[in-house]
């Protein structure tokens, strides 16, 4: 997503896409405030503050069910897992649509 040059990251086009999509997170969700973040050469670090809604009393990231009939756990809306999952999905789709198939494009 970039190269380290003179102790500063110089973002590639893919890195620029990731930075743009990261900044959109708090514009798309009113209960999110982004804190410090940085795009590294091959990943991103960031702090996401999630403001708890008054009606939201859950603490877990996803619902767990021990029943054998459950296909898979589902992420709760506005959980950290759902926010990061959507961010990764949006980035990947946009990166592929701009022709960067060396970014783990599907077969």
C-alpha positions in Angstrom: 0.0 0.0 0.0 3.1 2.2 0.0 6.8 2.5 0.6 8.8 3.9 3.5 10.9 6.7 2.1 13.0 8.9 4.5 10.9 7.6 7.5 7.7 8.6 5.8 5.1 6.4 4.1 4.5 7.3 0.4 1.1 5.7 -0.4 0.6 3.8 -3.6 -2.8 4.1 -5.4 -4.0 1.1 -3.4 -2.8 2.8 -0.2 -4.7 6.0 -1.2 -7.9 4.0 -1.7 -7.5 2.4 1.8 -6.9 5.9 3.3 -9.9 7.4 1.6 -12.2 4.5 2.6 -10.9 4.6 6.2 -11.9 8.3 6.5 -15.4 7.5 5.2 -16.1 5.2 8.2 -17.1 8.0 10.5 -19.0 9.9 7.9 -21.1 6.8 7.2 -21.8 6.0 10.9 -22.8 8.6 13.4 -21.8 6.5 16.3 -18.2 6.2 15.2 -15.3 8.6 15.8 -11.9 7.8 14.3 -8.8 8.5 16.3 -5.2 8.1 15.2 -4.6 5.9 12.2 -1.8 5.2 9.7 -1.5 3.3 6.5 1.6 1.1 6.6 3.4 -0.5 3.6 1.1 -3.6 3.7 -1.5 -3.0 6.4 -3.3 -0.3 8.4 -3.4 0.6 12.0 -6.3 2.6 13.5 -8.2 3.4 16.6 -12.0 3.4 16.3 -14.2 4.8 19.0 -17.7 3.4 19.1 -20.2 5.5 20.9 -22.6 3.1 22.6 -26.2 3.8 21.7 -28.6 4.2 24.6 -30.7 1.3 23.5 -27.7 -1.0 22.8 -27.0 -3.1 25.8 -25.0 -5.8 24.1 -21.3 -6.2 24.8 -20.3 -9.1 22.5 -19.0 -8.6 19.0 -21.2 -11.4 17.6 -23.9 -13.6 18.8 -22.9 -17.1 19.9 -25.2 -20.0 19.9 -24.2 -23.5 21.0 -27.0 -25.2 19.1 -26.0 -27.6 16.4 -28.6 -26.1 14.1 -26.8 -22.7 13.8 -25.0 -22.3 10.5 -22.5 -19.6 11.6 -22.4 -16.7 14.0 -23.6 -13.4 12.6 -21.9 -10.1 13.4 -24.0 -7.5 15.2 -24.7 -4.3 13.4 -22.2 -1.5 14.4 -19.9 -3.9 16.2 -16.2 -3.6 15.6 -16.2 -6.8 13.5 -19.0 -5.6 11.2 -17.3 -2.2 10.8 -13.9 -3.6 9.9 -15.5 -6.3 7.7 -17.4 -3.7 5.7 -14.3 -1.5 5.4 -12.2 -4.5 4.1 -14.9 -5.5 1.6 -15.4 -1.9 0.3 -11.6 -1.5 -0.1 -11.2 -4.8 -1.9 -14.0 -4.2 -4.3 -12.8 -0.7 -5.1 -9.1 -1.9 -5.5 -10.2 -4.7 -7.9 -12.5 -2.3 -9.9 -9.5 -0.1 -10.5 -7.6 -3.0 -12.0 -5.2 -3.9 -9.2 -5.6 -7.7 -9.6 -2.3 -8.4 -7.9 -4.3 -7.5 -4.7 -5.4 -11.1 -4.3 -8.0 -11.1 -7.1 -10.4 -14.0 -7.2 -9.6 -16.8 -9.8 
